Amino acid sequence: MTGAICAFVSFVVSSLMLPYIIQLASKHGLFDSTGGRKIHSGKIPRLGGIGIALGWTAGLLATLFVSALLNPGAVSFPPRFLIIIGAGLIFHGIGLVDDIHTLRAYKKFIIQCIVALVVALAGFRFDSIHLPFMADPIRIGWFAVPLTVFWIVGVANAFNLIDGLDGLAGGIGLIIAGVWTLIFFKVGSYLSSYFALALAGAILGFLLYNVPPALVFMGDSGSLFLGFLISILPLLSMVESGQGNGDSASLLSAIALCSVPIVDTLAAILRRFKRKVPLFTPDRKHVHHILLDLGMSNRRILAILYSSTASLGSIVLIADYLGSTGAIVLKTIGILGFVLIYRRIGKAGESLPKPSDVSE
């Protein structure tokens, strides 16, 4: 019941606010740029991330209030969870400033690292790693902090890079949030499930205006906010329980669920390294660009990448019923399987005429 309220409130707030956000952005000429690596044409407002952030915040706070009112003590709220709310809104704010005034890439990166460091030092971090054929996880000590900072900043920016096609980043985020919700309910991490459900509801409200043809884009304010929350979801259950929940909230599960944006981002980094250009140099060789150049429609590309994420999500859910070694092996096979699929798409793209370099 409480979970339904969470998703419903976030969906309603997001979907009702977006028409006003579209109107406001249009009034002030805050449209996404066109040309170069951009796929769309025409004036599309780019402040949809505000609707996602408002929906998520409203849904989460309303749920915590109702839960405390109807069933006091059923769900505890550790004070350090406020750090996650604040950090998420800071990631949103960084993107919003960039959407309106444009921030240098390195400045955004530095601020993100500082916020991620605060989150990791507050206890939201990967303290151990599971390896095949080992009953107990390996504690990684001080390395947990830089690993977690790298993970948070990396996933946030991976979602920023994958947000190049109507409905793509939002749809992938919705599937991932849904999978984590199921995992959290299974292990009894209800507070963590509210974070995921609020995000799912807010994304769904946004997608009403973002599926092809899009009326609004989430912009950096949405993609960075979405990426941050997706990166932090696997860490919430560990803190809520006080001792973690085994492999159900492991780094490998998180990597499997985020394979589409992660693999695409790693491929982009490798391309730029080979070309000897700055890391933040944009190009038109992301997976959705390649599939478009191969003649696929927007909806068909969404079907392919949504299906890939959903399949990996199914693997994570099934693996949760296996032993530790079996779960690790199955999730690893799933990740490697997607890497092979991605590589085949890349090979197909190599046969296409090379587009001219573009810049933002």
N, C-alpha and C positions, 0 to 999 in steps of 0.2 A: 504493500500500500504506500509506504513512505517513498520507496523507489519510484513508483509511478508518478507520485506528486513531483518528485525531483525532475524527472524527464519532461513532464508536462509543463511545469512552470518555465523551465529553461527554453523549451520549444516555443511556447506562447510569447514570451518576452522577446526572443530573438526574431521570430517571424513578424511580430507586430511593430518592432522598432525599425526593421530594415527599410520599409517604404519611406519613413521619415529621414533615415540616413541617406538613402538614394537621392531624395529631394535636396537635402542639405549639401551633399557632395556636388550635385549638379549645379546648384545655385552658385557655389564658389569655384566651379571649374576644376574640381579635384577628380580628374579622369585619369585612367591608366594610359601610359604612353603607347604609341603604335609604331609599327615598323621594326626592322632589325629582327631579333629573335621572337618578337611578339607575334602571336597567331591571329589575334582579333583585329578587327577594323571598327572604326566608329568610337563614339564617346561612351565609355563604360566607367561608372564611378568605382573607386578603389578603396572605399572605407567600410566594406562589409565586415571587417574584423571587429568593428565596434559592436555590431549586433551579436556576434558570437561571444564576446567578452561580457556584455551586459546580460545575455541569456544565461551563461554559465554562472556568473556571480549571483544573479537573482535566484536561479534554481537551487544552487547549493545553500545559500543563506536561508531561503524559505524552507528547505527540507530540514535543516538543522533546527530551525525554530519550531516547526511542527513536531519533529521528533522529540524535542525537549518538552513540548507542551503536552503531547499525548502519552508519551512513554518515557518519563524522566529516568535517566541513567541507563537506558537501553543502548545508547551509542555515546561513548565518551569522545571528547574532542580535545586531544592533546594540544596545548598552546602553540607548540612549534608548527602545527599544521597551518597556523596563520602565516608563517613564513612562505609556504607554498602559494597561498592566495596572493600575498604581496608580490612574490617573485613573478608569478604568472602575469599580474597586472603591469609589472615593470617591463617584461618582455613585450607585452601588448603596447605599452607606452613608447618603447624604443621604435617599434614598427610604425606606430601612428605618427611620430615625429618625422620619420623617414618618408612616410606616405605624403605628408604635407609639405615639408621643407627640404627633404633629402639629406641624409647623413652619410658621411664618408664610411665606407665599409669597415675600415679598421677601428673606427670609433664605436660602431655597433658591436663589433666583435669583442672589444675590451670590456664594454659594459656588461655584455652577456657573460663573459668569463667571471667577472666580479660577482654577479648575482648567482651564478651557478656555484661558485666557491662558497658563498654564504649558505646556500641550500645544502651542499655536501657537508660543511662543518656543523650544520644543525642536526646531522644524523641521517639525512636522506642520501644514502650512498650504498654502493655495492661493496660489502665487506668480504665477500667470499666468491669463489668461482667453482662450479661443479665440473668435474672431469669424468670421462667414461671409466668404468670399471673401478671407481673409487667410491666407497660407501659414504665417506664424509667429505664435505666441501673443503677447499683449501682457503685458509684465511690469508688475505693479501695485505693486511696491515696498513701502513701509511699510503701505499699505492692506491687505496680505495678512493682517496680524495681526488687526485688528478684523473683517475679513470672515470669517476662520476662527472667531473667538470667536462671532460672530453665528450662523454656520452650526451649530456644535456645540451651543450652548445652544438654538438654535431647533429643531433636529431632535429633541433630547432631550425637549423639552417638547411638541413636536408628537406624539410617540409617547405621551406621558403623556395628552394630550387625546384621542387616538383610541382609547385603551384603555377603551372603554365598552361593549363587547359581547363575549360569550364567544368566544374564539378570534380576535378581530380583529387586535389589535396583534401577537400572536405569529405568526399566519399571514402577515401582511404582512412582518414581519421575517424569517421563514423564506425567503420568496420572494426578498427582496432579498439576503440572505446567500448564497443559492444562485447568483444571477446574478453577484455579485462573485467567488464561487469560480471560476466558469467563466472570467471575465475574467482573474483572477490566474493560473490554470493556463495560459491561452493565451499570456500574456506572460512566463511563467516566474517569477512572483513567488510562490514556494512558501511562504515564511514568512507573507506576507499571506494566502494561501489557508488556512493553518492557523487564523488568527484568525477567518476567515469560517466555516470548517467547524466549528470548535468551537462557535461561536454557533448555527449551524444545528442541530447535534446537541442542544445544550442546549434550544433552543426546541422541537424535536420531542418531547423527553422531557416538557417542560412541557405541550404541547398534548394529550398523552394524558389529562390531568386538567382541561383548560380548554376543550375543544370542547363545544358545547351538549349537555346542560346541564352547566355548569362545576362542578367540585368544589372549585376553588381559583382565585383571581385572582392575577395577578402583582404587583399593588399598585404603588405608586410606586417601590419598590425594584427591580422588574422593568422597568417602562416607562422609567424614566430610564436604567437600565443598558443596556437594549436600544437606546434612542434614541442614547445616546452612542456605542456600538460601531458602529451603522449609520452615524452621521455621520463616524466616523473611518476607516472601511474604504477610501473612495476616496483617502485620504491615505497609507495604509500602503505601497502599491506604489511611490509616488514616493520615499519615504525609503529603502525597501529597495534599489531600483535605483540610487539616488544621482543620478539624472538625470530621473526621471519616465518615463512610458510613453505620452506623447502624449495623445490624447483619450480613451483607454480608461479613464483615471482622472480625468477632468475633472469640474469642478463641474456642468456641464450634465448629464452622465450621472447624477450623484448626485441632482440635482434631479428628473430624470425618474423615477428609481426610487422616490423618496420623495414622489411627487406626491400620493398619497392623503392622508397626514397633513399635508403642507405646505399644500396648497390648503385643507383643512378648517380648519387653524389660522389661515391668513390670513383666511378668511371669518369665523371667530370674532372675530378682532381687529377687523375692519371692523364687525361687528355691535355690538361693545361701544363702539367709537368713535362710531358713530351714536347709540347709546343714552346716551352720555356716562356710562358706568359704568366702574369700575376694570378694568384689563386682565385681572386674574386672577379676575374675577367669572364663575362657571360659568353655563351655561344648557343648555337642552334642544333645541338647534337644530343639533347636529352631524349629519353626513351619516347616521350609523347611526340617530340618533333620528328623522330625517325619514323614512327608509325604513321604520322600524318603524311610524310613525304613518300611513304610506301602506298599511299592512296586510301588509307583507312579513314572512316568518318569519326567524328568526335565521340559519338555514342559507342561505336565498336571498340575504340581505344579504351574508353571507360570500362566497358564490359571485360576486356582482357585484363586490365590492371586491377579492377575490383575483384575479379575472379581469382587472380593470383594472391591478393591479400587475404581473401576469404579462405582459400585453400590452405594457406600458411596458418591462418587462425584455427582452422579445423585440426591441423596437425598439432598445434600447441594444446588444444583442448583434449585431443585423444592421448597425447603424450602424458598428460597429467594423471592418467590412470595406469601408467606403466611404472616400472621401477626406475630408479634414478638413472642407471646406465641406458636402459631402453629409451627413456624420454630424451636423453641427450643425443643418442644416435638418431632417433626419428627426427628431431628438430634440426639436427645438422644436415641430414639428408634433404629435408625440405628446403633449407637455405641454399644448399649446393644445387638443388634442382632448379631453383629460381635463377641462380647465377648462370646456369647453362642456358636457360631460356633467354635471359637477358643478352647473353653473349651471341646467341643465334640472331636475335633482333639486331644487335650491333653489326654483325657480319653482313646482314641484309642491307643495313644502312650504308656500309662501306662501298657498296656497288652503285650508290646514288651519286649524282654530281655534287661535288663539295660546295656548300654555300659559302658566301663571302663572310669574313669575320664581322661580327657585330659588336657594338658597345652600347652600354646604357647611357 
